[in-house]
Amino acid sequence: PLGVSGLVLFLTSRRVIERDAEQLLDARAEQLALELDGLHRGHQRVAAGLAELAAVRRFLTLGERDRDVEAPAVRLLLEQMGGGAAVFQAALFDAGGVPLLSSGYGGELRPPRSSTSGVFLAPAQAGAVPLIAYSAPVRVQPAGAIVVFVRAAFLKDAVSAADRRTGEGSFAVVMDEHGIRMAHSFLPELMYRPSDPLDPATVEQMVDERRFGEKTRELL
C-alpha cells in the first residue's frame, strides 16, 4: 500500500541520513584527533630541543658554585627557546625532580610522571591556569629533564573550531584516559568532571596531586 511504501521510504531515508551524519562525525573526530596530535608533537619538539642544548647539558654536570655563574645564561635560553604565548613555564629539573632553573612563572611546578601529562591546574597564586606538561630527558651524568608547561587553552580552541565545522546541533569533547572532560565546545561547567564515576583510588591519587587545585575532590 502507498502508506506502507511511504513509511519504508521515510525509514530508509532516515537511516541513510543517520549513517551519513555518523560518518561525518567520525571524520570530524578523526580530524580533531590528528590536529591535537600535531599540536602535542610540536610542544614535545620544543622540550626535546631544549634538552639537547649544549649549555643545558653542561649545566647539569657543574658543581653548585659553577651553576650559579652559568644560571643566568641558561635561564635566558629557556626564556628564548621555550617562550611563546602558549608557554607558561620552561624548567630544568634534576634526576630527583628538584627544579634547578625556570623561566616564566616563578613558582615551582611538578615534573610530569610521563613525557606528556594530562591537563592540570597551576597553583592558585598563578591564576589556576590549565596546563599540560611536556618532558624530555637531558642525557648526561648526572641526568635531568626539561619540562615545558603549556597553557591548555589550545584544546578549547581546537574543539570550538571542530564544533563550527561539523554543523548545528553538534558538539566536541576531549577526554583523558580516565574519561575526565578536558575540553567541551559549549558546556564549560562540565570541564574537569568525569563522564563516569571514577574508582576511589584514582580519585584519592588526584586529590593528593591537587590536580585541579582545591576543588579536585568536588569536581571528581
C-alpha positions as CSV (number, residue, x, y, z in Angstrom):
1,P,0.0,0.0,0.0
2,L,1.0,3.6,-0.6
3,G,1.1,4.4,3.1
4,V,3.4,1.5,3.9
5,S,5.7,2.3,0.9
6,G,5.9,5.9,2.1
7,L,6.8,4.7,5.6
8,V,9.5,2.3,4.2
9,L,10.9,5.1,2.1
10,F,10.9,7.5,5.1
11,L,12.7,5.0,7.3
12,T,15.2,4.1,4.6
13,S,15.9,7.8,4.0
14,R,16.3,8.4,7.7
15,R,18.8,5.6,8.0
16,V,20.8,7.0,5.1
17,I,20.8,10.4,6.8
18,E,21.8,9.0,10.1
19,R,24.6,6.9,8.5
20,D,25.9,9.9,6.7
21,A,25.8,12.0,9.9
22,E,27.7,9.3,11.8
23,Q,30.3,9.2,9.0
24,L,30.7,12.9,9.1
25,L,31.0,13.0,12.9
26,D,33.6,10.1,12.8
27,A,35.6,12.0,10.1
28,R,35.5,15.2,12.2
29,A,36.5,13.4,15.3
30,E,39.5,11.8,13.5
31,Q,40.4,15.2,12.1
32,L,40.3,16.8,15.5
33,A,42.5,13.9,17.0
34,L,45.1,14.4,14.2
35,E,45.1,18.2,14.9
36,L,45.6,17.7,18.6
37,D,48.4,15.1,18.0
38,G,50.2,17.6,15.8
39,L,50.0,20.3,18.5
40,H,51.3,17.8,21.1
41,R,54.2,16.8,18.9
42,G,55.1,20.4,18.4
43,H,55.3,21.1,22.1
44,Q,57.2,17.8,22.6
45,R,59.8,19.0,20.0
46,V,60.3,22.3,21.9
47,A,61.1,20.3,25.1
48,A,63.4,17.9,23.2
49,G,65.2,20.8,21.5
50,L,65.9,22.5,24.9
51,A,67.1,19.2,26.3
52,E,69.7,18.9,23.5
53,L,71.2,22.3,24.1
54,A,74.9,22.1,25.0
55,A,74.5,24.8,27.6
56,V,71.7,22.9,29.3
57,R,73.6,19.6,29.2
58,R,76.8,21.2,30.6
59,F,74.8,22.9,33.4
60,L,73.8,19.6,34.9
61,T,77.5,18.4,35.1
62,L,78.6,21.5,37.0
63,G,79.1,21.9,40.7
64,E,77.0,24.3,42.7
65,R,79.3,27.3,42.5
66,D,79.8,27.0,38.7
67,R,76.0,26.6,38.3
68,D,75.5,29.9,40.0
69,V,77.7,31.5,37.4
70,E,76.1,29.8,34.4
71,A,72.5,30.1,35.6
72,P,71.6,33.5,34.0
73,A,72.7,32.4,30.6
74,V,70.8,29.0,30.7
75,R,67.7,30.8,32.1
76,L,67.8,33.2,29.1
77,L,67.9,30.2,26.8
78,L,64.9,28.7,28.5
79,E,63.1,32.0,28.0
80,Q,64.1,32.5,24.4
81,M,63.6,28.9,23.1
82,G,60.9,27.8,25.4
83,G,59.0,31.1,25.0
84,G,55.8,32.0,23.1
85,A,52.4,32.9,24.2
86,A,51.4,29.3,24.8
87,V,54.2,28.5,27.1
88,F,53.6,29.1,30.8
89,Q,57.0,28.0,32.1
90,A,60.1,26.1,30.8
91,A,62.1,24.5,33.6
92,L,65.1,22.3,34.2
93,F,64.9,19.6,36.8
94,D,67.5,17.3,38.2
95,A,67.1,13.5,38.2
96,G,65.2,13.6,41.5
97,G,62.6,16.1,40.2
98,V,64.1,19.1,42.0
99,P,63.7,22.3,40.0
100,L,67.0,23.9,39.1
101,L,66.1,26.7,36.8
102,S,62.9,28.1,35.2
103,S,61.5,30.8,33.0
104,G,58.1,32.5,33.1
105,Y,56.1,31.8,36.2
106,G,58.5,32.0,39.2
107,G,56.8,29.3,41.4
108,E,57.6,25.7,41.3
109,L,55.6,23.2,39.3
110,R,56.0,19.4,39.5
111,P,57.5,17.4,36.6
112,P,55.1,15.0,35.0
113,R,55.1,11.3,35.6
114,S,55.4,10.6,31.8
115,S,56.6,12.5,28.8
116,T,53.3,14.3,28.4
117,S,51.0,15.0,31.3
118,G,47.2,15.3,31.4
119,V,45.6,18.7,31.9
120,F,46.1,20.1,35.4
121,L,45.7,23.4,37.1
122,A,48.6,25.7,38.1
123,P,48.7,26.8,41.7
124,A,46.0,29.4,42.7
125,Q,48.6,32.1,43.2
126,A,49.4,31.7,39.5
127,G,45.8,32.0,38.5
128,A,44.9,28.3,38.4
129,V,45.8,28.2,34.7
130,P,45.0,24.9,32.9
131,L,48.4,23.4,31.8
132,I,49.9,20.4,30.1
133,A,53.5,19.4,30.8
134,Y,55.9,18.1,28.2
135,S,59.1,16.5,29.4
136,A,62.3,15.5,27.6
137,P,65.3,13.8,29.3
138,V,68.7,15.5,29.4
139,R,71.0,12.6,28.7
140,V,74.2,13.4,30.7
141,Q,75.5,12.3,34.1
142,P,74.0,13.3,36.4
143,A,70.8,13.2,34.3
144,G,68.0,15.7,34.3
145,A,64.9,16.7,32.4
146,I,63.5,19.7,30.6
147,V,59.8,20.3,31.2
148,V,57.8,22.8,29.1
149,F,54.5,23.7,30.8
150,V,52.0,24.8,28.1
151,R,48.7,26.6,28.5
152,A,45.9,24.0,27.7
153,A,43.7,26.7,26.1
154,F,44.6,25.2,22.7
155,L,42.3,22.3,23.5
156,K,39.3,24.6,23.9
157,D,40.3,26.4,20.7
158,A,40.5,23.1,18.8
159,V,37.2,21.8,19.9
160,S,35.4,25.1,19.2
161,A,36.8,25.1,15.6
162,A,35.7,21.4,15.2
163,D,32.3,22.3,16.5
164,R,31.8,25.0,13.9
165,R,33.0,22.7,11.1
166,T,30.5,19.9,11.9
167,G,27.3,21.9,11.9
168,E,24.4,23.0,14.0
169,G,23.5,20.8,17.0
170,S,26.8,19.1,17.2
171,F,29.5,19.5,19.9
172,A,33.0,18.3,20.6
173,V,34.5,16.9,23.8
174,V,38.1,15.9,24.6
175,M,38.6,13.4,27.4
176,D,41.6,12.0,29.1
177,E,42.3,8.3,29.7
178,H,40.1,8.4,32.8
179,G,37.1,9.8,31.0
180,I,37.6,13.3,32.5
181,R,36.5,16.1,30.2
182,M,39.5,18.2,29.3
183,A,37.6,20.4,26.8
184,H,34.0,20.9,25.9
185,S,32.9,23.1,23.0
186,F,29.8,24.7,24.6
187,L,29.3,23.4,28.2
188,P,32.3,24.7,30.3
189,E,30.6,23.6,33.5
190,L,31.4,20.0,32.6
191,M,35.1,20.7,32.4
192,Y,37.3,18.5,34.6
193,R,34.3,16.3,35.5
194,P,34.3,12.6,34.7
195,S,31.9,11.1,32.2
196,D,31.5,8.1,34.5
197,P,32.3,7.5,38.2
198,L,36.0,7.0,38.9
199,D,37.3,4.4,41.2
200,P,38.2,5.7,44.7
201,A,41.9,5.0,44.4
202,T,42.1,7.2,41.2
203,V,40.2,10.0,43.0
204,E,42.5,9.9,46.0
205,Q,45.6,10.0,43.8
206,M,44.4,13.1,42.0
207,V,43.4,14.7,45.3
208,D,46.9,14.1,46.7
209,E,48.4,15.5,43.5
210,R,45.9,18.5,43.7
211,R,45.4,18.0,40.0
212,F,42.6,20.5,39.9
213,G,43.6,22.5,43.0
214,E,41.3,22.9,46.0
215,K,38.3,21.7,44.0
216,T,39.8,18.4,42.9
217,R,37.5,16.2,45.0
218,E,34.4,18.3,44.3
219,L,35.0,18.1,40.6
220,L,35.7,14.4,40.5
